Amino acid sequence: MIDDFAENGLLAKAIDGFVAREPQRNMARKISESIKNQTSLVVEAGTGTGKTFAYLVPALRSDKKVIISTGSKNLQEQLFSKDLPIIKKALNYTGKISLLKGRANYLCLERLYHQYAAAGDLDKGLRVDLARVKNWSIKTKDGDISKCTTVTEDNAIWPILTSTNDSCLGSDCEHYNDCYVVKARKRAMNADVVVVNHHLFLADVVVKDTGFGELIPKAEVMIFDEAHQLPDLACHYFGQQLTSRQLFDLAKEISLTYRTEVKDMSQLQQCADKLQKCTQDLRLVINQQASKGNLRFLFNQEPVKKEIAYLFDTLNFCHEVLLLAVGRSSALDNCFDRVNQYKTLLDRLTETHVTGFSYWYETSYNHFVFALTPLSVSDKFTELLTERKGSWIFTSATLSVNNQLDYFTQRLGLTNADSLILESPFDYLHQTIMCVPRYMPSPNEHGIAEKLVELLLPVIEANNGRCFFLCTSYAMMNALAKQFRELTALPVLVQGETSKVKLLEQFINSGNALLIATSSFWEGIDVRGDTLSCVIIDKLPFTSPDDPLIKARMEDCQLQGGDAFNDVQLPEAVITLKQGVGRLIRHHDDRGAIIICDNRLVMRPYGAIFLNSLPPSPRTRDLDKVIDFLLTKH
């Protein structure tokens, strides 16, 4: 199998420009052993290792059922449409490969016909979209909404026409045999390799009682790419949430079923109206609070307490009414189950004294979320690995802190896993320079955006744009964008002004742009060549201690005798910084500068932990040296 990666091996023969890399061979060898011995393995593979091929080759060579989980739907598509076909062809692999997405990605026929029966409820624009989806539904084979060319993926019609775990009728649905989710699952059951994403994998682990059983079939080999995202996502999925959308959807469903199926029970409309009004009133009261915070505090506010009591009363009223209709309609039976589920959930959410959880809420103009999130999922994950025997492989370019993998392995309970840290094969000593500029204002100083622009504009203009400015907050992003647009003729692109895909296209096509962005551009972005040759980071990406989940993890850490800063905040920030810095060098020929605008990197003792965790770039504090490096032809 290792011969596949040799200079004259199968991959070199099948792939133009394939370069044999020792770290890639080492990773493939280690994964092959893990699959053979049915053990767990954690691999940090530095940028440029070629980790995707390093796990795909042993996976396809294993002749075992394989599940590959990626960090996002985009990566999932890339793996399925681009990387897997290359390896399949190179190895002459004859097994079946399947792509499986979450149920929100597939048209629900039950909801489509239900909405059509009561289309008058929708406004004119949505009725037009509903008709377009109906026409598409006649032609589609797999019901994947991303393939509907007449209605965009972010259209407001889709949440109405796709099912959730709550609203799905399972095998009671009259469209069960034609259901696109069921068909996708059957394809996955019959496939040898199934590509999923972390959200779907975790949702599936948590929800085994949806009428479909599990969506994802059992496998002997589980591979998680972009595995650094798993601990936080797992905390979220092993927690519980009640949202305004769930309550509004339930009210709509009761009303819709009354008008289309059970027309003789006017009490159904009464309880639907009551639930909708009660949820609206609660939303209005919560909107007067901070946009996110602690549920313990929220539920102690008198106006909120009052509305929560009304919500309990309303759910009890819905329970009484729906009890009279049980057995008359599958949709109403499902609504009855949901009412009971939400009552139990609301009960649990108000028990804010139970330890080991973060109780938090978020609210926006038209939405609220009440949530409880476990502070640790290590027990759950250990249980999962014990229950599902096989080989479990976790890989990412950013798992270690200070060259140790403990932070990641402890959070997932992977205490017995083998581990491997592979350095990037890129020549950072010659390809990069890293600068923490002198005369930098302190991170929270007033007017810092103006000072940063004054300091950095000469570098950006000398480099003719071709720069990412990654920010740790929207406020900083917007302040910098305003300043730069006033002072430079270079194109200034800002996250949020158009879609992420379009922004990247504009950045690449212009060839001289400055892109100012926050969280979603710190990872998963791959711009190769001279188009991007400078990455600037506004400050060390410590999560705000006001973030409810981080705050709860810090409190819990202190209760257990740990150091909240060193054990929680610092490792989180190190991993995020590694992600941001990793945007710069994506290829052997890339070259550029990293500028981190935070004196704490060189003035505080913990700065050494950040620096030890980053690639070995030559360092300077002089921005003129950065300009010289960028202007030197190589």
C-alpha positions in Angstrom: 0.0 0.0 0.0 2.9 2.4 0.8 4.2 1.8 -2.7 1.1 3.6 -3.9 2.7 6.9 -2.7 6.2 6.2 -4.2 7.6 8.5 -6.9 6.7 5.9 -9.6 3.7 4.5 -7.7 0.0 4.3 -8.7 -0.8 7.8 -7.5 2.1 9.4 -9.4 1.0 7.6 -12.6 -2.6 8.7 -12.2 -2.3 12.2 -10.9 -0.6 15.1 -12.7 2.0 16.9 -10.5 1.8 14.3 -7.7 4.8 14.7 -5.4 5.9 11.8 -3.2 6.0 13.1 0.5 7.5 11.2 3.4 5.0 12.6 6.0 2.1 11.5 3.7 3.6 8.0 3.5 4.1 7.9 7.3 0.5 8.9 7.9 -0.9 6.3 5.4 1.2 3.6 7.0 0.0 4.5 10.5 -3.7 4.6 9.4 -3.3 1.3 7.6 -2.0 -0.3 10.9 -4.9 1.3 12.9 -7.4 -0.2 10.4 -5.8 -3.6 10.6 -5.6 -3.6 14.4 -9.0 -1.9 14.9 -7.5 0.8 17.1 -8.0 4.6 17.5 -5.6 7.1 16.1 -5.1 10.8 16.3 -3.0 12.5 13.6 -2.1 16.2 13.3 -0.9 16.5 9.7 0.7 19.9 9.0 -0.5 21.9 5.9 0.8 20.3 2.7 1.1 16.7 4.1 -1.6 15.6 1.7 -3.7 14.1 4.5 -6.8 13.5 2.3 -5.0 11.0 0.1 -3.1 9.6 3.1 -6.4 8.4 4.6 -8.3 7.7 1.4 -5.8 5.1 0.1 -5.7 2.9 3.2 -9.4 3.3 3.6 -10.2 2.1 0.0 -7.5 -0.6 0.3 -9.0 -2.0 3.5 -12.0 -3.8 1.9 -14.0 -2.7 4.9 -17.1 -0.5 5.3 -15.8 3.1 5.8 -17.5 6.3 7.0 -15.7 9.5 6.3 -16.9 12.6 8.1 -15.8 16.1 7.2 -16.1 19.5 8.9 -18.7 21.0 6.5 -21.0 20.3 3.5 -18.5 22.1 1.2 -15.7 19.8 2.2 -18.0 16.8 2.0 -18.9 17.8 -1.6 -15.2 18.3 -2.5 -14.3 14.9 -1.1 -17.1 13.1 -2.9 -16.9 14.9 -6.2 -13.2 15.6 -6.5 -10.8 13.6 -4.2 -12.5 10.2 -4.1 -13.0 9.9 -7.9 -9.2 10.6 -8.3 -8.2 7.8 -5.8 -10.9 5.5 -7.0 -9.5 5.7 -10.5 -5.8 5.5 -9.4 -6.4 2.3 -7.4 -9.0 0.9 -9.8 -11.3 0.6 -6.9 -14.7 -1.1 -7.7 -16.6 -0.5 -4.5 -19.7 1.8 -4.2 -19.3 5.3 -2.8 -22.2 7.3 -1.4 -22.8 10.8 -0.2 -25.2 11.3 2.7 -26.5 14.6 4.0 -28.7 15.7 6.9 -32.5 15.6 6.3 -32.7 19.4 5.9 -30.9 18.9 2.6 -33.7 16.8 1.0 -37.2 17.8 -0.1 -39.9 16.3 2.1 -42.8 15.1 0.0 -45.3 15.1 2.9 -44.6 18.8 3.6 -44.7 19.7 -0.1 -48.2 18.2 -0.5 -49.4 19.5 2.8 -48.3 23.0 1.9 -49.8 22.7 -1.6 -53.2 21.9 0.0 -53.1 25.1 2.0 -50.9 27.3 -0.2 -53.1 30.4 0.5 -51.3 30.7 3.8 -48.1 31.7 2.1 -47.3 35.2 0.7 -47.1 35.7 -3.0 -43.3 35.3 -3.4 -43.3 32.0 -1.5 -46.3 30.7 -3.5 -44.2 31.3 -6.7 -41.3 29.4 -5.1 -43.6 26.6 -4.0 -44.8 26.1 -7.6 -41.1 26.1 -8.8 -40.2 23.4 -6.2 -43.3 21.4 -7.2 -42.2 21.4 -10.9 -38.7 20.4 -9.9 -40.0 17.6 -7.6 -41.4 15.8 -10.7 -37.9 15.6 -12.3 -35.5 15.1 -9.3 -34.2 11.7 -8.6 -32.6 12.3 -5.2 -34.5 15.3 -3.9 -31.2 17.1 -3.0 -32.3 20.8 -2.7 -28.8 22.0 -3.7 -29.6 20.7 -7.2 -32.8 22.7 -7.6 -31.6 25.4 -10.1 -34.8 27.5 -10.0 -34.8 28.2 -6.2 -31.6 29.2 -4.3 -30.5 27.1 -1.4 -31.0 29.9 1.1 -34.6 30.6 0.0 -37.2 30.8 2.8 -39.3 28.1 1.2 -36.9 25.3 2.1 -37.4 25.3 5.9 -41.1 24.9 5.1 -40.5 22.0 2.7 -37.9 20.0 4.5 -38.4 17.9 7.6 -36.7 18.0 11.0 -36.2 15.2 13.4 -39.2 16.6 15.3 -41.6 16.9 12.4 -40.7 13.7 10.4 -43.5 11.1 10.6 -41.1 8.2 10.0 -42.6 5.0 8.8 -46.1 6.3 9.5 -45.7 8.8 6.6 -47.8 7.9 3.5 -44.8 9.0 1.3 -42.3 6.8 3.2 -41.5 4.5 0.2 -40.8 7.5 -2.0 -38.9 9.5 0.8 -35.6 11.0 -0.4 -34.1 10.6 3.0 -35.0 6.9 3.1 -33.6 6.4 -0.4 -30.3 8.2 0.5 -30.0 6.0 3.6 -30.6 2.9 1.5 -27.8 4.0 -0.9 -25.6 4.5 2.1 -26.5 1.1 3.6 -25.4 -0.5 0.3 -22.2 1.5 -0.2 -18.7 0.6 0.8 -17.6 4.2 1.5 -20.1 6.8 2.8 -19.2 10.5 3.1 -21.0 12.4 5.8 -20.3 15.6 7.8 -19.8 16.0 11.6 -23.2 17.7 12.1 -25.0 14.7 10.5 -22.8 12.1 12.3 -23.4 13.7 15.7 -27.1 14.3 15.1 -27.4 10.6 14.1 -25.6 9.4 17.3 -27.9 11.4 19.4 -31.2 10.7 17.6 -31.7 6.9 17.2 -35.4 7.0 17.7 -36.8 9.0 14.8 -38.7 6.2 13.1 -35.9 5.7 10.6 -33.6 4.4 13.3 -30.1 5.6 12.5 -29.5 7.4 9.2 -25.8 6.5 9.1 -25.1 2.8 8.8 -22.6 1.0 11.1 -19.0 0.8 9.7 -15.7 -0.8 10.6 -13.6 2.2 9.9 -14.6 5.8 11.0 -12.4 8.7 9.7 -12.9 12.3 10.9 -11.2 15.0 8.9 -11.1 18.6 10.3 -11.4 16.7 13.7 -10.5 19.9 15.7 -14.2 20.9 15.3 -15.5 17.8 17.0 -15.3 18.5 20.7 -17.3 21.8 20.5 -19.8 20.3 18.1 -20.3 17.2 20.2 -21.0 19.3 23.3 -23.7 21.1 21.2 -25.3 17.9 20.0 -25.2 16.0 23.3 -27.0 19.0 24.8 -30.6 20.1 24.3 -32.3 23.1 22.8 -35.8 24.6 22.6 -36.2 27.3 19.9 -38.9 29.7 18.8 -38.8 28.1 15.4 -39.7 24.7 16.9 -42.7 26.3 18.7 -43.8 28.3 15.6 -43.5 25.2 13.4 -45.6 23.2 15.8 -48.3 25.9 15.9 -48.3 26.0 12.0 -48.5 22.2 11.7 -51.5 22.0 14.1 -53.3 24.8 12.2 -52.5 23.2 8.8 -53.7 19.8 9.8 -56.9 21.3 11.2 -57.6 23.0 7.9 -56.7 20.1 5.6 -57.4 16.9 7.6 -59.4 17.2 10.8 -61.8 20.1 10.0 -64.4 19.3 12.7 -62.1 20.2 15.6 -62.0 24.0 16.0 -60.1 23.7 19.3 -57.1 22.8 17.2 -57.0 26.3 15.7 -57.5 27.7 19.2 -54.5 25.9 20.6 -52.4 26.7 17.5 -53.2 30.4 17.8 -52.5 30.4 21.6 -49.1 28.7 21.0 -48.1 31.2 18.3 -49.2 34.2 20.4 -47.5 32.9 23.5 -44.2 32.3 21.6 -44.4 35.8 20.1 -44.9 37.4 23.5 -42.0 35.4 25.0 -39.8 36.5 22.1 -40.7 40.2 22.6 -39.9 40.0 26.3 -36.5 38.2 25.7 -35.6 40.8 23.0 -35.4 43.4 25.8 -32.5 41.4 27.4 -28.9 41.1 26.2 -28.5 39.2 22.8 -27.0 36.2 24.6 -26.3 35.1 28.2 -27.0 32.8 31.1 -30.5 31.1 31.3 -30.3 31.1 35.1 -30.3 34.9 35.0 -32.9 35.1 32.2 -35.4 32.8 33.9 -35.1 34.9 37.1 -36.4 38.1 35.4 -40.0 38.6 36.4 -41.4 39.4 32.9 -39.7 36.3 31.5 -40.8 34.1 34.4 -44.4 35.2 33.7 -44.2 34.3 30.0 -42.5 31.0 30.7 -45.4 30.1 33.0 -47.8 31.0 30.1 -45.8 28.8 27.8 -46.2 25.9 30.2 -50.0 26.5 30.4 -50.2 26.7 26.6 -48.3 23.4 26.1 -50.6 21.8 28.7 -53.7 23.1 26.8 -52.3 21.8 23.5 -51.7 18.4 25.2 -55.3 18.2 26.3 -56.7 19.2 22.9 -54.4 16.9 20.9 -55.2 14.0 23.2 -58.8 14.1 21.9 -57.5 13.8 18.3 -55.0 11.0 18.8 -55.3 8.3 16.1 -57.2 10.6 13.6 -54.1 11.9 11.7 -50.4 10.9 11.6 -49.5 14.6 11.5 -51.5 15.3 14.7 -50.1 12.2 16.4 -46.6 13.7 15.6 -47.7 17.1 17.0 -48.9 15.4 20.2 -45.5 13.7 20.6 -43.8 17.1 20.0 -46.0 18.9 22.6 -45.0 16.3 25.2 -41.3 16.5 24.2 -41.2 20.3 24.4 -43.0 20.2 27.8 -40.3 17.8 29.1 -37.6 19.9 27.6 -38.8 23.2 29.1 -39.0 21.5 32.5 -35.4 20.3 32.1 -34.2 23.8 30.9 -35.7 25.5 34.0 -33.7 23.1 36.3 -30.7 25.4 36.0 -29.2 24.1 39.3 -28.0 20.8 37.8 -24.2 21.0 37.6 -22.0 19.9 34.7 -23.9 21.9 32.1 -23.8 25.4 30.6 -27.3 27.0 30.6 -27.5 29.7 27.9 -29.7 31.6 25.5 -29.4 33.6 22.3 -31.9 36.0 20.9 -32.2 38.0 17.7 -35.0 40.2 16.3 -37.2 37.2 15.3 -35.7 34.1 17.0 -34.6 32.7 20.4 -32.8 29.6 21.6 -32.8 28.2 25.1 -30.0 25.6 25.5 -28.2 23.4 27.9 -24.8 22.1 26.8 -22.7 19.5 28.7 -19.3 20.8 29.6 -17.6 17.5 28.8 -18.4 14.8 26.2 -15.5 12.5 27.0 -17.8 10.0 28.8 -20.2 9.9 25.9 -17.4 9.5 23.3 -15.7 6.8 25.3 -19.1 5.0 25.4 -19.5 5.4 21.7 -16.1 4.0 20.8 -16.7 1.0 23.2 -20.1 0.3 21.7 -19.0 0.6 18.0 -16.0 -1.5 17.7 -13.6 -0.8 14.8 -10.9 1.7 13.8 -11.5 5.4 14.7 -9.2 7.9 13.1 -9.1 11.7 13.8 -7.1 14.1 11.7 -6.6 17.8 11.2 -3.8 20.3 10.6 -4.6 21.9 14.0 -4.9 19.5 16.9 -1.8 20.1 19.0 -1.0 22.9 21.5 2.7 23.3 22.3 3.3 20.1 20.3 1.0 18.1 22.6 -2.3 16.5 21.6 -3.6 16.2 25.2 -6.1 19.0 25.0 -7.9 17.4 22.0 -7.7 13.7 23.3 -8.9 14.6 26.8 -11.9 16.5 25.5 -13.0 13.4 23.5 -11.9 10.8 26.1 -9.4 9.3 23.6 -6.9 8.4 26.3 -5.9 5.1 24.7 -5.6 6.3 21.2 -2.3 6.2 19.3 -1.0 9.6 18.1 1.2 11.1 15.5 2.3 14.7 14.8 3.6 15.3 11.3 5.4 18.6 10.5 4.4 20.4 7.3 6.7 19.7 4.4 6.6 23.4 3.4 9.9 25.4 3.8 8.6 28.1 6.2 12.2 29.3 6.9 12.5 30.5 3.3 8.8 30.9 2.2 7.6 33.1 5.1 8.4 35.9 7.5 6.4 36.5 10.7 6.1 39.9 12.3 4.7 41.2 15.6 5.2 45.0 14.9 6.8 47.4 17.3 4.8 50.4 18.6 1.6 48.4 18.5 -1.2 49.8 20.7 -2.6 47.4 23.3 -5.4 45.2 22.0 -8.3 47.0 23.8 -7.0 50.6 23.4 -9.5 53.2 22.2 -9.2 54.0 18.5 -7.1 50.9 17.8 -8.5 50.5 14.2 -7.2 53.9 13.1 -3.7 53.1 14.5 -3.6 49.6 12.9 -4.6 51.1 9.5 -1.9 53.8 9.8 0.8 51.2 10.7 -0.2 48.5 8.1 -1.4 50.4 5.1 2.2 50.9 3.8 2.7 47.1 3.9 -0.6 46.3 2.2 0.0 48.9 -0.6 3.6 47.8 -1.1 2.3 44.2 -1.5 -0.4 45.6 -4.0 -3.2 44.2 -1.8 -3.2 40.4 -2.0 -4.0 40.3 1.7 -6.3 38.8 4.2 -7.0 40.9 7.3 -8.5 38.4 9.8 -10.3 40.0 12.8 -11.5 38.6 16.1 -14.7 40.7 16.1 -17.3 42.2 13.7 -16.8 45.6 15.4 -13.1 45.6 14.5 -13.8 44.2 11.0 -16.3 47.1 10.2 -14.1 49.8 11.8 -11.1 48.6 9.7 -13.1 48.4 6.5 -14.4 52.0 6.9 -10.8 53.3 7.5 -9.2 51.4 4.6 -11.9 52.4 2.2 -11.3 56.1 3.0 -7.5 55.8 2.6 -6.7 53.3 -0.3 -7.7 52.9 -3.9 -7.2 49.1 -3.6 -10.4 47.0 -3.7 -11.5 46.4 -0.1 -13.8 43.4 0.3 -15.7 42.8 3.5 -17.2 39.6 4.8 -21.0 39.7 4.9 -21.4 42.1 1.9 -21.9 39.2 -0.4 -21.7 35.4 0.0 -18.4 33.7 1.1 -18.0 32.0 -2.3 -18.5 35.3 -4.2 -16.1 37.2 -2.0 -13.4 34.6 -2.6 -14.1 34.8 -6.4 -13.8 38.6 -6.3 -10.6 38.4 -4.3 -9.0 35.9 -6.7 -10.2 37.7 -9.9 -9.1 41.2 -8.8 -5.5 40.1 -8.0 -4.9 43.2 -5.8 -7.6 43.1 -3.1 -7.6 43.4 0.6 -10.2 41.1 2.2 -11.3 41.9 5.7 -13.1 39.1 7.5 -13.9 37.4 10.8 -14.6 33.9 12.1 -15.7 32.0 8.9 -12.5 33.0 7.0 -10.1 31.7 9.6 -10.4 28.1 8.4 -11.4 26.1 5.4 -10.2 28.7 2.9 -7.7 27.7 0.3 -6.1 30.4 -1.9 -3.0 29.3 -3.7 -0.2 31.3 -5.5 0.6 35.0 -5.5 -3.0 36.1 -5.1 -2.6 35.8 -1.3 0.8 36.7 0.1 0.0 38.5 3.3 -2.2 37.4 6.3 -2.7 40.0 9.1 -4.4 39.0 12.3 -5.7 41.9 14.5 -5.1 40.2 17.9 -4.7 36.8 19.7 -8.1 35.1 19.2 -9.1 34.5 22.9 -12.8 33.8 23.1 -14.7 36.4 25.1 -15.1 35.2 28.7 -18.7 36.4 28.4 -19.4 33.6 25.9 -21.8 31.5 27.9 -20.2 28.1 27.0 -16.6 29.2 27.6 -17.7 31.0 30.8 -19.3 27.8 32.1 -16.3 25.6 31.0 -14.0 28.0 32.9 -16.2 28.0 36.0 -16.3 24.2 35.9 -12.5 24.0 35.4 -12.0 26.1 38.5 -14.4 24.0 40.5 -12.3 20.9 39.6 -9.1 22.7 40.8 -7.8 23.5 37.3 -6.5 26.8 35.9 -9.3 28.3 33.7 -7.0 30.4 31.6 -4.3 27.8 30.9 -6.6 24.8 30.6 -9.5 26.4 28.6 -8.9 29.8 27.1 -5.3 29.4 26.1 -5.5 26.1 24.1 -8.7 27.3 22.3 -6.9 30.5 21.2 -3.8 28.6 20.1 -5.8 26.3 17.9 -7.7 29.2 16.3 -4.5 31.2 15.7 -3.0 28.1 14.0 -6.1 28.0 11.7 -5.7 31.7 10.8 -2.0 31.5 10.1 -2.6 28.4 8.0 -4.4 30.4 5.4 -1.1 31.8 4.0 1.0 28.8 2.7 -1.1 26.3 0.8 1.5 25.1 -1.8 5.2 24.4 -2.2 5.6 27.6 -4.3 3.6 29.9 -2.0 5.4 32.7 -0.3 4.3 35.5 2.1 4.2 37.4 5.4 2.2 36.8 8.6 1.6 39.9 10.8 0.1 39.4 14.2 -0.9 42.7 15.8 -0.6 41.8 19.4 2.3 42.6 21.7 1.2 39.9 24.2 2.8 37.4 21.8 6.3 38.7 22.8 5.5 40.4 26.2 3.6 37.7 28.1 5.0 34.4 29.2 2.2 32.5 27.5 3.2 34.0 24.2 5.9 31.3 24.0 3.1 28.6 23.8 1.6 30.4 20.8 5.0 30.7 19.1 5.9 27.1 19.7 2.6 26.0 18.2 3.1 27.9 14.9 5.2 27.0 11.9 9.0 27.9 12.2 8.9 31.2 10.3 11.8 33.7 10.7 10.6 36.5 13.1 11.0 40.2 13.1 9.4 43.3 14.8 10.2 45.6 11.9 7.5 46.2 9.2 10.2 47.5 6.8 11.8 44.1 6.8 8.3 42.6 6.0 8.0 45.0 3.0 11.6 44.1 1.8 10.7 40.4 2.0 7.4 40.9 0.1 9.1 42.9 -2.6 12.0 40.5 -3.1 11.5 38.3 -6.1 12.1 34.6 -5.5 
